[in-house]
Amino acid sequence: MIDGFKILIRNAIVINKLLSHFPFAGKYTISEEGELILHDYKLFFKYKGLDLMISKGKNGMHCTVKGSLHKFWNEGVHNANTYTYQDFIQTLKKLKDELFINPKETELQNIEFGVNIELPKDKNVKTVLRGLIANGNKIYEQNTQDGALSTTIKRDNYTIKTYDKTAQTKSIQKKYKPKNNLLRLEVAYNKMKTLKAMGVYSLFDLSNIGVFKSMGLWLLERWADAVFIDRQEIEFITNRLTLKQCTHFYYMLDAPIWEESEEEKQAIKEMTTEQKKKHLNQRKEARRNMLNSWRGYMCQHSKGKLQVVIYDLIQDELKRVQVPLEAVYNPFMNDLRQSKLKKVRNRKTPLFPHLDKRGNGGVNVKQKRIQQNQKGQKTSQKMENRKTPLNPQNSDSKKCLCCGADISHKSKNAKYCSKSCNNKCNRNKRKKMNEVLKQKENPVLIRLMEKIHKNSFNLSITYTQDRKRYTDQLHQKEVFAPIEWIRKIKEVKVWSDRKNAKKIVLTGTRAMRFIREVSKRNQA
């Protein structure tokens, strides 16, 4: 369980023994009085996965030892197998026998602990790593560690790391054959504040089984608190949601919204103490509500429940490591484990159908067109059976502008075979128009956001109420808009106090975003 570490040794006798038994790189001499004199800044030596470094500091000569205890136990070869509590106790004895290091006389500076999890065969490590979104108010950052894909969250006192252990141990797979599909969950303490609170100051203090138990429980809690999704299930989940729920779900799936933006951090620095406290409480409450919504979607619509599967695998691995865990209860994991799929109404077409190779809307759209053609054929058949046609002037064959169905039986001015084709064609026109507006207005919005802190804009805001449009003219400082009102905004015209200043027009989501930012700054 315990892996990476860093300790300081100040015992001069131990340092002299190390120098006499091991070939350290660097120049040094020992005086007649037995005092060590360094001619180089540091002396180096590597031994079974450990780095030993002797140098002189403010408090005299000291030796720094860092590396992997797990790897040292395996003679410096690998750290991919299970490392138990008893193995750790034996490692402390091995340190004393081979390197003359007494665990009681060490000063612990940082420590890493974690577990190796063998995932089910139908899941791979990349699926898990790509499914990690956030933990608390931090998002997971993807990078590589020793050639293996990994995700990390850096905090002031510790770093949470999750990575592909199998990819990291490729070089030793032929000889030692570690388990396949290994996921490594690890926490690295870079400050001793939390460990000192548990009474841990040296390597010997880690031999307390209570410390192992605390670390194991803490690792379980961090995994349970993670915002996680099996991305193979996204399509299944969204097809079960309403349009409003689906929009909310994709909003939470966007990782940056869980973390404070740089603009928000800069704004917090300029706040007074009371404003900071109020803002942080509001942000904390909003994040808690968002997390509860996310967990609700997972409990009601997730099929595989991969997060709880890994949670149970961590518990099993901790028992294998000989960490005594009583009945561990986590409300969300318990709810996720016991939850059943919520019954939803069957839809004829999914909210977001897959596109086929030609860019059409998949099987459902084709079926719809076939039904429309059949409907048109039946109607035309009825018209042929009549003695007098409904529209004798329109004898020539006419086709629907959307699906190409025959509409010669319809009125002279008809362009579409059905209301759905009419809606689809007009929807595509609106979509193209919105794309043009988006490309035109986005650069303008970015420039306005850069100048928004000056509070110098006049605004003409157009919004809808009871299917009627109204326009209000306000100064930027006067805008305090609730979210319900912001959703009704259709257009915003922005101009400065300068003479002959041009009015900048924003529409749709750009207008809403601009007013939301103005309102947020005024309320801060």
C-alpha positions in Angstrom: 0.0 0.0 0.0 2.8 2.5 1.0 5.0 3.1 -2.0 7.0 6.4 -2.6 8.7 8.1 0.3 11.4 10.7 1.2 13.3 10.7 4.5 16.2 12.6 6.1 18.9 11.0 8.2 21.1 13.2 10.4 23.0 10.5 12.2 26.7 10.9 11.4 27.5 7.3 12.2 24.9 6.0 9.7 26.2 8.4 7.0 29.9 7.2 7.6 28.8 3.6 7.4 27.0 4.3 4.1 30.1 5.9 2.7 32.3 3.1 3.7 30.1 0.4 2.3 28.8 1.9 -0.9 30.5 3.7 -3.8 28.9 7.2 -3.8 29.5 9.3 -6.9 31.3 12.6 -5.9 34.5 13.7 -4.2 34.9 13.8 -0.4 37.5 13.3 2.3 37.4 12.4 6.0 39.5 14.4 8.4 41.7 12.9 11.1 38.9 13.8 13.6 36.5 11.7 11.5 34.7 14.7 10.1 33.2 14.4 6.5 34.4 17.1 4.1 32.5 17.4 0.8 34.4 18.6 -2.3 31.3 18.3 -4.4 27.9 19.8 -3.6 26.3 16.4 -3.2 27.2 12.7 -3.2 24.9 10.3 -5.1 24.2 6.5 -5.0 21.4 4.3 -6.3 20.4 1.1 -4.6 17.4 -1.2 -5.4 15.0 1.5 -6.5 16.2 4.0 -3.9 18.2 7.3 -4.4 20.7 8.2 -1.6 22.1 11.7 -1.6 24.5 13.1 1.0 24.8 16.9 1.3 25.5 19.6 3.8 22.7 21.9 5.1 22.2 24.6 7.7 22.0 21.9 10.5 25.0 20.0 9.4 25.6 16.9 7.2 22.5 14.8 6.3 21.5 12.0 4.0 18.3 12.1 1.9 16.8 8.8 0.9 13.9 8.7 -1.6 12.3 6.2 -3.9 9.8 3.3 -3.7 9.6 1.0 -0.6 7.5 -1.4 -2.6 10.2 -1.6 -5.4 13.0 -1.9 -2.7 11.1 -4.9 -1.3 11.1 -6.4 -4.8 14.9 -5.9 -5.1 14.4 -2.8 -7.2 12.6 -4.6 -10.1 9.0 -3.5 -10.0 6.1 -2.4 -7.8 3.1 -4.0 -9.7 2.2 -6.7 -7.2 0.3 -6.6 -3.9 2.3 -5.0 -1.1 0.9 -5.9 2.3 1.2 -4.5 5.8 3.5 -7.4 6.8 5.7 -6.8 3.7 6.1 -3.1 4.9 7.2 -4.3 8.4 9.7 -6.6 6.8 10.9 -3.7 4.5 11.8 -1.6 7.6 13.9 -4.5 8.8 15.5 -4.8 5.4 16.4 -1.1 5.5 18.2 -1.5 8.8 20.0 -4.7 7.7 21.2 -3.5 4.3 21.5 0.3 4.7 21.9 0.7 8.4 18.8 3.0 8.6 16.9 2.9 11.9 13.2 3.8 11.1 12.9 5.6 14.5 15.7 8.0 13.6 14.3 9.1 10.3 12.5 12.4 9.5 9.7 11.7 7.1 9.2 14.5 4.5 6.6 13.0 2.1 4.8 9.7 1.4 2.8 8.0 -1.3 0.1 5.3 -0.7 -2.2 3.5 -3.0 -3.6 0.3 -4.4 -3.4 -1.7 -7.7 -6.8 -2.7 -8.9 -7.4 -5.4 -11.5 -10.4 -4.2 -13.6 -13.1 -6.5 -15.0 -12.3 -8.0 -18.4 -15.0 -6.0 -20.2 -13.6 -2.7 -19.0 -10.1 -1.2 -19.7 -8.1 1.4 -17.8 -8.5 4.1 -20.5 -12.3 3.9 -20.0 -11.9 4.7 -16.3 -9.3 7.4 -16.8 -11.4 9.2 -19.4 -14.5 8.9 -17.2 -12.9 10.9 -14.3 -14.3 14.5 -14.5 -13.7 16.3 -11.1 -13.2 15.8 -7.4 -14.5 18.6 -5.1 -13.7 22.0 -6.7 -10.8 20.6 -8.9 -10.9 18.9 -12.3 -8.8 15.9 -13.3 -5.9 16.8 -15.6 -4.9 14.1 -18.2 -1.2 13.6 -18.8 1.4 10.8 -19.1 3.5 9.2 -16.4 6.4 6.9 -17.4 4.7 6.4 -20.8 1.3 5.5 -19.2 -1.9 7.6 -19.4 -2.7 9.2 -16.1 -5.0 11.8 -14.4 -4.1 14.0 -11.5 -5.6 16.5 -9.1 -3.1 18.8 -7.4 -4.0 20.3 -4.0 -2.0 22.3 -1.4 -1.1 19.3 0.8 -1.5 16.3 -1.5 -1.9 15.0 -5.1 -4.4 12.4 -6.2 -3.1 10.3 -9.1 -4.8 7.6 -11.2 -2.9 5.8 -14.0 -2.4 2.7 -16.1 -0.1 0.5 -14.1 0.0 -2.3 -16.8 1.4 0.2 -19.4 4.0 1.4 -16.9 5.3 -2.2 -16.3 5.6 -3.4 -19.9 9.3 -3.9 -19.6 9.0 -6.6 -16.9 5.9 -8.4 -18.2 7.7 -11.2 -19.9 9.8 -12.2 -16.9 7.5 -11.4 -13.9 4.0 -11.4 -15.5 2.1 -8.9 -13.4 -1.7 -8.8 -13.6 -3.2 -7.3 -16.8 -5.7 -4.4 -16.9 -4.2 -2.9 -13.7 -5.4 0.5 -12.5 -3.3 2.4 -9.9 -5.1 4.7 -7.4 -2.6 6.7 -5.4 -2.3 9.7 -3.1 1.0 11.6 -2.6 1.4 13.8 0.4 3.9 16.6 -0.4 3.4 18.3 3.0 3.4 16.7 6.5 0.5 18.7 7.9 -2.1 16.0 7.6 0.3 13.1 8.5 1.5 14.9 11.7 -2.1 15.3 12.7 -2.2 11.4 12.7 1.0 11.3 14.8 3.3 10.3 11.9 6.8 11.8 12.0 9.1 8.9 11.0 9.0 5.7 9.0 8.5 3.8 12.3 5.2 5.7 13.0 3.8 4.3 9.7 4.0 0.8 11.2 1.0 1.6 13.3 -1.9 -0.4 11.7 -4.3 2.5 12.6 -2.4 4.7 10.1 -2.9 2.1 7.4 -6.6 2.0 8.2 -6.9 5.8 8.1 -5.1 5.9 4.7 -7.3 3.2 3.3 -10.5 4.9 4.4 -9.3 8.2 3.0 -8.6 6.6 -0.4 -12.1 5.1 -0.5 -13.7 8.5 0.3 -11.7 10.2 -2.5 -12.9 7.7 -5.0 -16.5 7.9 -3.8 -16.4 11.7 -4.0 -15.2 11.7 -7.7 -17.5 12.9 -10.4 -17.3 9.9 -12.7 -19.0 8.4 -15.7 -18.5 5.4 -17.9 -18.4 7.3 -21.3 -19.7 4.2 -23.1 -23.0 4.8 -21.4 -23.5 8.4 -22.4 -25.8 7.6 -25.4 -27.8 5.2 -23.3 -28.3 7.8 -20.5 -29.2 10.7 -22.8 -31.8 8.7 -24.7 -33.6 8.2 -21.4 -33.6 11.9 -20.5 -36.0 14.7 -21.4 -34.6 17.6 -23.5 -34.3 19.8 -20.4 -32.5 17.0 -18.4 -30.3 16.3 -21.4 -29.1 19.9 -21.6 -28.4 19.9 -17.8 -26.6 16.6 -18.1 -24.3 17.8 -20.9 -23.7 21.0 -18.9 -22.4 19.0 -16.0 -20.4 16.7 -18.3 -18.2 19.7 -19.2 -15.3 19.5 -16.7 -14.4 23.3 -16.3 -17.7 24.2 -14.7 -16.7 22.2 -11.6 -13.7 24.4 -11.1 -13.4 28.2 -10.6 -12.3 30.0 -13.7 -9.3 32.4 -13.8 -11.6 35.3 -14.1 -13.5 34.2 -11.0 -10.3 33.7 -9.0 -9.1 37.2 -10.0 -12.5 38.7 -9.0 -12.3 36.9 -5.6 -8.9 38.6 -4.9 -10.5 42.0 -5.3 -13.4 41.2 -2.9 -13.6 42.2 0.7 -13.5 39.5 3.4 -17.3 39.5 3.8 -17.8 39.3 0.0 -15.4 36.4 -0.3 -17.1 34.5 2.5 -20.5 35.0 0.9 -19.3 34.1 -2.6 -17.5 31.0 -1.4 -20.6 29.8 0.4 -22.8 30.4 -2.6 -20.3 28.6 -4.8 -20.1 25.7 -2.4 -23.9 25.4 -2.2 -24.2 25.5 -6.0 -21.5 22.8 -6.4 -23.3 20.6 -3.8 -26.6 20.9 -5.7 -24.9 20.1 -9.0 -23.2 17.1 -7.4 -26.6 15.8 -6.0 -28.2 16.3 -9.5 -25.3 14.3 -11.1 -25.6 11.5 -8.6 -29.3 11.4 -9.2 -28.8 10.8 -12.9 -26.2 8.1 -12.2 -28.5 6.3 -9.8 -31.6 6.4 -12.0 -30.1 6.0 -15.5 -26.6 4.4 -15.2 -26.7 0.7 -16.3 -23.2 -0.6 -15.5 -22.5 1.4 -12.3 -18.7 1.1 -12.9 -17.9 3.5 -10.1 -19.4 1.3 -7.4 -17.7 -1.8 -9.0 -14.3 -0.1 -8.6 -15.2 1.0 -5.0 -15.8 -2.6 -4.1 -12.6 -3.7 -5.8 -10.7 -1.1 -3.7 -12.2 -2.5 -0.5 -11.2 -6.1 -1.6 -7.7 -5.0 -2.3 -7.4 -3.2 1.1 -8.4 -6.4 2.8 -5.8 -8.3 0.8 -3.2 -5.7 1.9 -4.3 -6.7 5.5 -5.9 -3.3 6.3 -8.6 -3.9 9.0 -11.8 -2.3 7.6 -15.1 -2.6 9.5 -18.4 -2.1 7.7 -17.7 0.9 5.5 -20.8 3.0 4.7 -20.9 5.6 2.0 -24.4 7.0 1.2 -23.9 7.6 -2.5 -22.1 4.2 -3.1 -24.9 2.5 -1.2 -27.6 4.2 -3.2 -25.8 3.5 -6.5 -25.4 -0.2 -5.6 -29.1 -0.7 -4.7 -30.6 1.6 -7.3 -32.6 0.3 -10.3 -33.1 1.9 -13.7 -35.9 4.4 -13.6 -38.8 3.6 -15.9 -39.1 6.1 -18.8 -41.5 6.4 -21.7 -40.3 4.8 -24.9 -39.6 7.4 -27.6 -40.0 6.7 -31.3 -36.8 8.6 -32.0 -33.9 9.3 -29.6 -33.1 12.9 -28.7 -29.7 12.8 -30.5 -29.7 10.1 -33.3 -26.5 8.9 -34.8 -25.6 10.2 -38.2 -25.1 7.6 -41.0 -22.4 7.8 -43.6 -24.3 10.2 -45.8 -25.0 12.6 -42.9 -28.7 11.6 -42.5 -30.3 11.2 -39.2 -30.0 7.4 -39.0 -32.6 4.6 -39.3 -35.5 6.6 -37.6 -35.4 9.4 -40.2 -35.4 6.9 -43.0 -38.4 5.0 -41.5 -40.2 8.4 -41.2 -39.6 9.2 -44.9 -40.9 5.8 -45.9 -44.0 6.3 -43.9 -44.5 9.7 -45.4 -44.1 8.3 -48.9 -46.6 5.5 -48.1 -49.0 8.0 -46.8 -48.7 10.1 -49.9 -49.2 7.1 -52.2 -52.4 6.1 -50.3 -53.7 9.6 -50.7 -52.9 9.8 -54.4 -54.5 6.4 -54.9 -57.7 7.7 -53.3 -57.6 10.8 -55.6 -57.2 8.6 -58.7 -60.3 6.7 -57.7 -62.3 9.9 -57.7 -63.9 11.0 -61.0 -62.9 14.6 -60.5 -59.4 15.5 -59.2 -59.1 17.8 -56.2 -56.8 20.2 -58.0 -57.2 19.8 -61.8 -54.8 22.8 -62.4 -51.9 20.9 -60.7 -51.8 17.9 -63.0 -48.0 17.9 -63.3 -45.9 15.9 -60.8 -44.7 17.8 -57.8 -42.2 16.7 -55.1 -41.7 17.6 -51.4 -38.7 20.0 -51.0 -37.5 18.0 -48.0 -38.0 14.3 -48.5 -38.9 14.2 -52.3 -42.3 12.6 -51.8 -45.0 13.1 -54.5 -47.3 16.0 -53.5 -49.2 16.4 -56.8 -52.4 15.6 -54.9 -51.9 18.7 -52.7 -52.8 22.4 -53.3 -51.1 24.5 -56.0 -48.9 26.4 -53.5 -47.8 23.3 -51.4 -44.1 22.8 -50.9 -43.9 20.0 -48.4 -45.7 16.7 -47.9 -46.3 17.1 -44.2 -45.8 19.4 -41.2 -42.8 17.5 -40.1 -41.0 18.1 -43.4 -42.0 21.8 -43.2 -40.5 22.0 -39.7 -37.4 20.1 -40.6 -36.6 22.4 -43.6 -37.2 25.6 -41.7 -35.2 24.2 -38.8 -32.2 23.7 -41.1 -32.6 27.3 -42.4 -32.6 28.6 -38.8 -29.6 26.5 -37.9 -27.6 27.9 -40.8 -28.6 31.4 -39.9 -27.6 30.9 -36.2 -24.2 29.5 -37.3 -23.6 32.6 -39.3 -24.6 34.8 -36.3 -22.4 32.7 -34.0 -19.3 33.1 -36.1 -20.0 36.8 -36.4 -20.8 37.5 -32.7 -18.3 35.3 -30.8 -15.2 37.5 -31.5 -17.3 40.5 -30.6 -18.3 38.9 -27.3 -14.7 38.1 -26.4 -13.7 41.7 -26.9 -16.6 42.9 -24.8 -15.7 40.5 -22.0 -12.2 41.9 -21.9 -13.6 45.4 -21.3 -16.5 44.4 -19.0 -14.6 45.3 -15.8 -14.7 49.0 -16.8 -18.5 49.3 -16.1 -18.8 51.8 -19.0 -21.5 50.2 -21.3 -25.0 51.3 -22.1 -27.4 48.4 -22.8 -30.6 48.0 -24.7 -32.1 44.7 -23.7 -34.9 43.0 -25.6 -36.8 40.1 -23.9 -40.1 38.3 -24.2 -42.9 38.2 -21.7 -46.3 36.5 -22.4 -45.3 36.2 -26.1 -44.7 39.9 -26.4 -41.3 41.6 -26.9 -40.2 44.5 -24.6 -37.0 46.6 -24.7 -35.4 48.2 -21.6 -32.5 50.6 -21.8 -30.1 50.4 -18.7 -26.6 51.2 -17.7 -24.2 48.3 -17.0 -24.2 49.0 -13.3 -28.0 48.8 -13.1 -28.3 45.2 -14.2 -29.2 42.7 -11.4 -30.9 39.9 -13.4 -32.2 36.6 -12.0 -31.5 33.5 -14.1 -35.3 33.2 -15.0 -35.2 36.7 -16.5 -31.9 36.1 -18.4 -33.4 33.0 -20.1 -36.0 35.3 -21.7 -33.5 37.6 -23.4 -33.5 37.7 -27.2 -31.2 40.5 -28.1 -28.7 43.0 -26.4 -27.3 46.2 -28.0 -24.1 47.5 -26.4 -22.5 50.8 -26.8 -20.1 53.0 -24.8 -20.4 56.7 -23.6 -18.1 57.9 -26.4 -19.5 60.2 -29.0 -20.8 58.5 -32.2 -20.1 55.1 -30.6 -21.4 52.2 -32.7 -24.0 49.8 -31.2 -22.9 46.2 -31.0 -25.6 43.6 -31.3 -25.6 40.2 -29.5 -28.3 37.6 -29.9 -29.3 34.3 -28.5 -26.9 32.6 -26.1 -24.3 35.3 -26.6 -26.7 37.9 -25.3 -27.6 35.7 -22.3 -24.0 35.0 -21.5 -23.1 38.7 -21.6 -25.9 39.7 -19.3 -25.2 36.8 -16.9 -21.6 38.0 -16.5 -22.7 41.6 -16.0 -25.2 40.6 -13.4 -22.7 38.3 -11.6 -20.1 41.2 -11.4 -22.7 43.6 -10.0 -23.9 41.2 -7.4 -20.4 40.4 -6.2 
